[in-house]
Amino acid sequence: MPRILAFTLFALLQAAGAWGQAADSSPLPAPVYSVAQRWPLGGAGGWDYLTLEASGARLFVSRSDHVDVIETVSGKSAGTIPNTAGVHGIALAPALMRGFTSNGRSDSVTAFELDTLHVIQEVSVSGKKPDAILYEPRHNHVITANGDSSNLTVLDATSLQVAATIALPGPPEFMATDAAGTVYVNIETESGKLVAIDAKSLAVKATWPLPGCANPSGLALDSAHHRLFSVCENEVMAVTDSLSGKQVARIVIGRGPDAAAFDPALGLVFSSNGADGTLTVIHQETPDVYKVVAILTTQISARTMALDPATHAIYLAAATLGAAPPATQEQPHPRRSIAPGSFSILVAQPK
């Protein structure tokens, strides 16, 4: 083979190899999501948080005065947890074979058996209107975010005794925890804040501002890259470094967000937006760079969700809403009525 031809062939092979390596190292395209299933559950009353158990087999759905438990393989009822007045959230502790609900109207937590769903005990919390609830496994704590008293109640998950009450700089919303034993809390004020709490000492470690984020609600965590995702009333998602508290990004999302989720396998962040009935799908290009890759139409009112990290399915709760009643001084933002029997769970899945 002539020397020039051999050199040219070698160069082409080298270039092809380099291109192949570059192509292999580039991120995969984000999957396209669609609403693949709709489970009509009906029933009266509103709803709030959804919680999926670790196996993905059952979905726990708060329903005003009870919790519906749904088999995800069929969309059918697997049981009910009754008498949870004003229930907002559900936290699960598989190692204890227990679950816990936060009951906003009765200022209490209901503990139940995870396998049978039988109620073990209802206990009072040390605050008013417990909303979000979290199980922190490292120190065996159940924590409620008490919206009307701007504090957290910490319960021993075994004895159900109050271990501490932690004062906060405003009404707490959703919480997240990492493997190191730090609990993060969104503070729902006009100038949003994030609070970091040491789950061992049960003391506030830091309070960080959330620039450009008004009234943050849903919160998700990327543990590997130390990133927190707060969805905000002013239609943005704020991304915060969970070690330094520094804000690294803000992304435009939809109206009326109330939940956030992060899928580490796909590198996707989600915001469920109830006011405009959309799911914002965001790709994590790098820990500091984010790109909206899709806006999926769901249903107006679909503001809360749960993610299955194994199947990448997203469960959203929604119902048909009526017209809002006139605003009053006592209720400047009155809730819209719910059409009887219209409550359902939407299942969004990658194609």
Stockholm file with secondary structure:
# STOCKHOLM 1.0

chainA/1-351         MPRILAFTLFALLQAAGAWGQAADSSPLPAPVYSVAQRWPLGGAGGWDYLTLEASGARLFVSRSDHVDVIETVSGKSAGTIPNTAGVHGIALAPALMRGFTSNGRSDSVTAFELDTLHVIQEVSVSGKKPDAILYEPRHNHVITANGDSSNLTVLDATSLQVAATIALPGPPEFMATDAAGTVYVNIETESGKLVAIDAKSLAVKATWPLPGCANPSGLALDSAHHRLFSVCENEVMAVTDSLSGKQVARIVIGRGPDAAAFDPALGLVFSSNGADGTLTVIHQETPDVYKVVAILTTQISARTMALDPATHAIYLAAATLGAAPPATQEQPHPRRSIAPGSFSILVAQPK
#=GR chainA/1-351 SS CCHHHHHHHHHHHHHHHHHHHHHHHSCCCCCCEEEEEEEECCCSSCCCCEEECTTSSEEEEECBSSEEEEETTTCCEEEEECCCTTEEEEEEEGGGTEEEEEETTTTEEEEEETTTCCEEEEEECSSSSEEEEEEETTTTEEEEEETTTTEEEEEETTTCCEEEEEECSSCEEEEEECTTSEEEEEECSSSCEEEEEETTTTEEEEEEECTTCCSCCCEEEETTTTEEEEEETTTEEEEEETTTCCEEEEEECCSSEEEEEEETTTTEEEEEETTTTEEEEEEEEETTEEEEEEEEECCTTCCCEEECTTTCCEEEEECCBCCCCCCCSSCSSCCCCBCTTCCEEEEEEEC
#=GC SS_cons         CCHHHHHHHHHHHHHHHHHHHHHHHSCCCCCCEEEEEEEECCCSSCCCCEEECTTSSEEEEECBSSEEEEETTTCCEEEEECCCTTEEEEEEEGGGTEEEEEETTTTEEEEEETTTCCEEEEEECSSSSEEEEEEETTTTEEEEEETTTTEEEEEETTTCCEEEEEECSSCEEEEEECTTSEEEEEECSSSCEEEEEETTTTEEEEEEECTTCCSCCCEEEETTTTEEEEEETTTEEEEEETTTCCEEEEEECCSSEEEEEEETTTTEEEEEETTTTEEEEEEEEETTEEEEEEEEECCTTCCCEEECTTTCCEEEEECCBCCCCCCCSSCSSCCCCBCTTCCEEEEEEEC
//
